[in-house]
Amino acid sequence: MTTPISTPISTETLAVRADIEHEIAGLTLPLALQRTVDAYGDRPAYSDKVGIDVPAGGYAPGWRTVTWADLREQALDVAGALLAAGVEPGDRVALMASNRIEHVVADLGAVHAAAVSMSVYNTLSAEQVAFVAGHAEPAVVVLENADHLARWQRALAETAAIRRVVLIGVEAPEGDDRFVAWEDFLAAGRSWRADNRAGNRADNAAALESRTAAITPADPLTILYTSGTTGNPKGVVLTHHSVLFECASSLRVSVPSQDNEFISYLPFAHIAERTLGMYVPEINGGHIHLIADPAQLLGALGEVRPTRFFGVPRVWEKIRTGVSAKLAAETDPAKRAQVEQALAVGLEYVEAQQYGATPSPDLEARYRAVDEGLLGFLRALLGLDRCEWAASAAAPMPIEVARFFAGLGLPIYDVYGMTETCAAVTSCGPDQFRLGTVGRALPGIEIALAEDGEILARGPVTSSGYYRQDEATRQLIDEQGWVHTGDIGELDDDGFLKVVDRKKEMIITSSGKNIAPSNIENLLKESPVVGHALVFGEGRPYVVAVMTLDAEIAPLVAQKVGIEYGGDLAELAQHPAILAIAQQAVDAANERLSRPEQVKSWALLPVEWTAESEELTPTLKLKRRVVHAKYADVLDRLYA
């Protein structure tokens, strides 16, 4: 384990940390939720599309909604059912479901029962689910559909700890009395809470209240099994205290001035979505719109017009590519010039808002003129006209994507963190923003670089460790309390952090050159036809790349250049005109790279990479070792 550069904690960090600790002293998530219900009980809390008929390939407006008061009542019914089923404090409750109201209710029900909720990625294989279940030994499992049930069949057969399986939208198999329908489970909990018959050992409602009141800030709130790019997932333990500190600290940087209207579409097993879609609103109020199918995201953006929006870089890339394709289709040179001029002013204005800079009065006036016209119109088309906080995390944001949205007058606030740090430890925001960086340390958090450049983080947000994995925990957190992130970074004089790449993914060529692959991959993906790219070169004389087509944009580009597209992406990937466009992408990237970084050979694969095909994690990050193994023959040929 590398050692950190010695940096004493500043008095400012200590003071802010003490202030936040005072703000959340004694709080647990149930207590924070009660405050939110007291303040906003009749307001909408969560909405989803369950029961709304969505046409194939289309989008249907309309929502199913629950208020904050009703949400808590349903959560208490779940908590009652868990107590009635014999769930003890600290028992695990595993959830595999899409982003829907029942997922949030089940999670909060487990929390109020003093159990430890754990959302599990819907895309895990049956083998991975069996590992997680065998490792965590949940007492209760909540599943949404037949696919989820199939993924859990092996785990249900092998894990004796599971004594109740709650099914939201699927028929229970016969012959197993562990299964119960969601509606029946809630009804049982509601009945149990109301059961105050003479001779009862205790008032059940009071027993539940006592169970919830006994939760302490140091108790585990959730265990999240990281999706992982290699090996079995590890269970990250996060406490009530670390989650509450994270929320309080991050809200000081995002500085919201409007009610929180948010769209939740990434898996709740992902710490960023869990924090933004569950914990922040449960603590601070708001209206969260849950999208089960990410394909419905663009339609939801137009309908909801969120005030805050979070997307992993791939989501922002897709939005940018779609807008760019439409702008490129404009045949009127005058209109195209008008758009380009407006985007240039927008970019200049956002760049002038960076830390340490101030827009001039002339720039303010020019920006207002284009913003009231074209830029505001373009943001409205995207559903982002009300958005005051747009953020990205999970992987480095390509600088050209960030500059594109800056041109629209929408700065993307990069944040940085990991599940093991309870989401963000650094962040950009309205008052601390610099393009190409992931911001400065959050209030009360310390950031340092080890001697080899590894990013280290320390503070009240850090995990207590991996569940039942002591050796892995020792590798994660050193004796000084620093979390070793595994990422290589750079810190500038103002404390802004830039993430270079994963420490284990840095390429060292046979000539000893150190190369960050993600930088090259981001340049390749600036081409509209390139969906994903992987750069390879460890121990080899030069760098090569394998790429895939963007399944949505590549067919549009093909039609524009006169290629007849019959729906076969593999055939399109072999077309000479598309291969020529891919070569242009490689050439354009190489022009901006040093000689050792330049891609000398490449291949365009006739496939898509998805979480289901295993090349990507559920949060759309590359599983490099999977790609290396699946396409070893292709990589070898590139060195032939």
Beta strands, then each sheet from edge to edge (+ up, - down):
strand 1: 44-48
strand 2: 64-67
strand 3: 92-96
strand 4: 116-119
strand 5: 140-143
strand 6: 164-167
strand 7: 179-181
strand 8: 220-225
strand 9: 235-239
strand 10: 261-264
strand 11: 287-290
strand 12: 308-310
strand 13: 389-392
strand 14: 412-418
strand 15: 423-427
strand 16: 440-441
strand 17: 446-449
strand 18: 454-458
strand 19: 465-466
strand 20: 483-491
strand 21: 497-502
strand 22: 507-508
strand 23: 514-515
strand 24: 530-536
strand 25: 543-549
strand 26: 599-604
sheet 1: 2+ 1- 11- 10-
sheet 2: 4+ 3+ 5+ 6+ 7+
sheet 3: 8+ 9- 19+
sheet 4: 12+ 13+ 14+ 15- 16+
sheet 5: 17+ 18- 20+ 21-
sheet 6: 22+ 23-
sheet 7: 24+ 25- 26-
end
